[in-house]
Amino acid sequence: MNSVLSFILVLGVLIFVHELGHFLLAKAFGVKVLKFSLGFGNKVIGRQWGETEYLISAFPLGGYVKMYGEQSEEEIRPEDRHRSFSHKPVWQRFGIVFGGPLFNLVFAVALFFVMFVFAGMPEPVDSTKIGEVNAGSVAEQVGLKSGDVVRAVNGAPTTSWDHVSDAVKESKGAEMTLEVERQGQLLTFAAKPTMQKVKNLFGEEVGERYMLGIVRSDEIRYVDATIAQSGKAALVHTWNLGYLTVMGIVKMIQQVIPASELGGPIRIAELAGQQMEAGWMNLLYFMGLLSVNLGILNLLPIPVLDGGHLVFLSLEAMRRKPLGERAMDISQKIGIAILGTLMLFVFYNDILRLVKRWLTS
């Protein structure tokens, strides 16, 4: 139940923000908005305010803003041409379409800004505490454990993780002595580093060096920050998450990251529930992360997505005329087929994870 509630909360907010971007840009450029819907399909709740009907629809995985004159076959009265989407200049239509992804990215910046202002900015704690010992590694074989604090290497005191890391890298495989603190006791271990492959964030091999098989603790602390510092950090953090999202897509296309890593609504619901249990700050951070993902993914040049529409509008600007109806129709069908296949695939991944978890429990 917790997962369902948090899923509805997170997805509902992100869909609302996305559609609000389209809605406000349409209003700013004088386009008549007929419907603003959270969800697709049959109307569950609806109310007319002014010229716009606001809806909550049955299928919650998305939403839409229906604008006057959006469809090519729609009959436009001469006196209403100035309110029609299709009769607006290309740059204004581009702005309206781009408004959805833009608002998702701006929303992420705003969330991170609020978090940094009220909770402080996170920064890693530079300690010599071991966060993880790799299975089968030299460190595990000699008896090092997660939570141990390295106090000295070869008799030289260590005050930062760089001291430990540099000593291991420069050992050239020679046996080294580590003095660690464990539950108030000082213990000494002798270990011989081995040459191992070094992998980046995406699992790609980027070289090799001597290692023991220990990973630094990922503890963080929160430090007070000014409004300006929080704003800058929120922008940088959103940019970094956006970059990682784009690179993740690239690495998946290159088959560096397996397609089995893709998750759908069930996986999102699980993660949202876990983050809510961990606290509201964790849930807000997760929402910001998803908002960046949603903004970037919607910019992919796939027909039906905002990115596909932006490609069509860019071609129209270059050609000085829109694409033909047949080309648009074929493109839309291809886009629907791609998205439909992707949805089935992520649902399959989600269900397979649940089945594997059930079989191993």
N, C-alpha and C positions, 0 to 999 in steps of 0.2 A: 504493500500500500504506500509506503514511504517513497519507493521508486516511482510509482505512478504519479503521485502528487508532485514530486520534484520535477519529473519529466514534463508534466503539463505546465508547471510554472516556468521552467527554463525555456521550453520550446515556444510556449505562448508568448512570452516576453520578446524573444528573438524574432519571431514571425511578425509580431506587432511592430517592432522597431523597423524591420525591413520594409514592410508595406507602408509604414508611416513616411519613410523616405520617398517612395514613389508618390504618395498622396500629397505631401507638402510641396514637392517640386512641381507637380501637376497644377496645384492651386496657385503657386507662385507665377507660373507661366500662363495662367488664365484658362486652363483646360477644365472642362466640366467633368467632375468625378461622379459616376452613377452609383457605384458600389464599392464598399471597403469591407472585405471579408477575411476573417480569421478562419482558415480551413477551406476545404473544397466540398463540392457535392451539395446535397439537400440542405436547405436553410433550417437551422435549429431555433435560433433567436434572431430577430431582425427588427430594426426600428429606423424610420425615416427622419432625418434631421436635415432641413433645408433641401438641397438638391441631391443629397447623397443618402443611400440606404446603407446602414452599418449592420453587418451580419456576423454571426458565429455559425459556421457550417459543420456538417457531420464528420467529414474526414479531416483530422487535425494536422496532418503533416504538410503544412503549407498555408498559403493564403493568396489573395489577389486584390488588385485595385482595377476596377473596370472603368474605363474612361470613354467619354463620348467621342465617336468617330475613330475608335481604335481599330475596328475591323474594316477592311477595304470594301466589303460589300454593303456596309452600313449606309443608309440614305441620310445625307446631311442637308438640312435646310439652309439656303443661302444666307439667311440672317443669323445662323448659328455657326457659320464656318470659323469665326474667330474663337469659338469655344471647343473646336474639334482638335483632337490629338493629331490626326493625320494631316491637318492643314497648318500645323505649327512648323517653324523652321527646323531643319535637321538638328542644329545645335541644341535647341530647346528639348526636342524629343530625346536626344542623347542624354541630356541632363536629367530628364524625368526617369529614364531607364536606369541610369547610373546611380540615381538617388538611393535605391534600395541597398545595394552593397556598400555605398558610402556611409549610410546611416549605421550599418552594422559595425563598420570599422570605427566610426566616431563614438558609438555606444561603448565599444570595448575600451577606448581611450578614457571615456568618462567613468566607467566602472573602476578601472585601475587607478585613476586619479583619486576617486573617493576612498578606495581602499588604502592608498599610500598616505593620504591626508589623515585619516582617522586611525589606521592601524600601524602606520609607519612603513618605511620602505624596507623590503626584505634584502638582506645581504648574507652571503655564506659566512659561517663561523670558521675562521682560519685556525683549525686545531689539528692535532696529530692523532685524533681519534679514528680508529678503523670502523668504517660503516658496514663493510661487507668483505667476507673472505670467499674467494671463488672456489667452487667445488673442484677437488682434485688438484689444486694448486700446491706449490711448495709451502705457502703459508699455512694451508690447512694441514699438510702432512707434519709440520713441525709443532702444531698446536696453537697457532695464533687464532684468536676469536674476534667476532664482531663486538665492538664495545671496548676493546683494548686500546689504551692510549700509549703511543710510542714516546718514551721519554728520552731515549738516546740511541744512536746508531754508531757502532764501533767506538763507543765511549764518548762520542761528541753529543752534547745535549741538542735536542730538537725542539723548536718552538713553533714551527709551521709545517704544513704538509709538504711544501716545496723542499724542505730539508730532507725529509724522508724519501721523497720521489727522486731527487737529484742523487742522493747517496746510492740508491738502488740502481739507477741508470749508469752511474759511473763505476759501479763495482766490477764491471766486465766479467761477471759470473763468479767472482771470488766469494768464498764464504764470508758472511757478515754477521755481526752480533747485534741483536735488537733487545733493548731493555724496555719492557712495557709495564704499565700499571694496570692491574686488574682487580677491581673491588678492594682497592686500598693496599694491595700487595704488589711488590716489584718482582717481576719475573724476567728471566733472561732466556732468549732463544737464539740458536745458531741456524742460519738458513742460507742456501745457495741460490741466488737468482738464476732464472733460465731465460733464454731468448724466446720471446713470444710475439705474435702478430699484434699490432696496434690497430684498433678499429675506431672509426668515427661514430658520430651519433646515429648514422643510418646503417651501421654494420659493415661498412666498406673497409677493407684493409688499406691502411695509409702508411705502413712501414712496420718496423719491428724494433724492439729494444728489450733490455733485461728487465724482468719483472718478478715479483714475489707472488702476485695474485691477491693483493689487498687493494681495497677501494676506500677512498676517504669518506668520512661521514658527511651526509648531506644536510646537516643541521644548519638552520638559518636563524638569524635574529632580526628584529625589527627596530629600525632607528628612526627617530623623529626627523621630519623633513619639512621644508618650507613649501608654500603653495607653488612657487616657481619650480622647485626641485621635483615636487610630486608631478607637476604637469609635464616636465621634460622626461621624467622616468616613465610616465604612462605612455607618452608618444614613442619612446625608444622601445618599450616592452611590446607595444602593439606591433611596431615595425618588425621586431625580431620574431614574434609569433607568426606574422604574415609571411616572412621569409622562410621560416621552417615549414609552414603549410605548403608554400609553392615548391620548395625543394622536396618535400615528402611526396607530392604529386609526381614530380620529375623522376624521383628514385623509384616510384611504383611503376611508372611507364618503362623505366630502364630495367625493371624486375629485380632491383636491388632489395626493395622492400616487398615481401610476398603479398599478393592480393588478399590472402587470408586475414591480413591485419585490418582490412576494412571492416568497420562496424556500422550498424544501422540503428533504427529506433530502439530496439531492445537493449543494445549495448549502451546507448546514450542514457536510457532510463536507469540501467544498473549503476552507471557511473554517477549520474545525478543523485541517485539515492545514497550512494556512498559518501558523496561530497556533503550532502545535507546532514548526514549523521556526524560527519567530522566538524560541522559548524557552518554558520552562515557565510563566513569569510571564504571558506573553501568553495562553497556553492557559488558565490559571486565570482570568484576567480575562474571557476569552470565555465560559468556563463560567458565571461569575457573571452575565454579561449574559444568556445563554440561560436561566439559572435564573429570573431576574426575568421574562423574556418568557413562560416556561412557566407561572409562577405567575399572571401577569395574564391570559393567554389562557385558562387553565382556569377563570377566574372569569367569562368571558363567559356571558350568560344563554341559552345554547344547550342544548337537551335533549341528553342523553348526557354533556356536559361537567359538571364539578363545579358550575359556575355555574348550569346549568339545574336541577340537583338542589336547589341552595340556594334558587332561586326557588320550586320546588314546596314545599319545607319551609316557606318564609316564608308562602306562601298557606295551607298547612295550619295554621300557627300562628294566622293571622288568621281562618280559617273555623272553627277548632276541629275540623276533620275533614279527612282527606286527600282529594286529588282522586280522581275516579272512575277505575276501571281503563281504561275506553275512552279518556278524555282523556289519561291517562298513556301508553297504547299509541300513540295517534296522535302525541303529542308526541315520543316516542322515535323513531318512524319518520321524522318530519320532521328531527330532530336527526341521525340517521344519514345521511339524504339530503344534508343541508347539509355534514356533515363529509366524506362521500364525494366530493361535487362539489369541495370545497375541496382535497382531497388530489390529485384528478386535475388540478386547475388548477395547483397548485404544482409537480407533476411535469412538466406541460407547460412551465411557465416554466423549470424547471431544464434540461430537454432542449433547449429553444429556445436558451438561453444557450450550451450546449455546442456546438450546431450552428453558431451565429453565430461562436463563437470558432474553430471548426474551419475555417469558410469564409474567415475573415479572416487565418488564420495562414499 
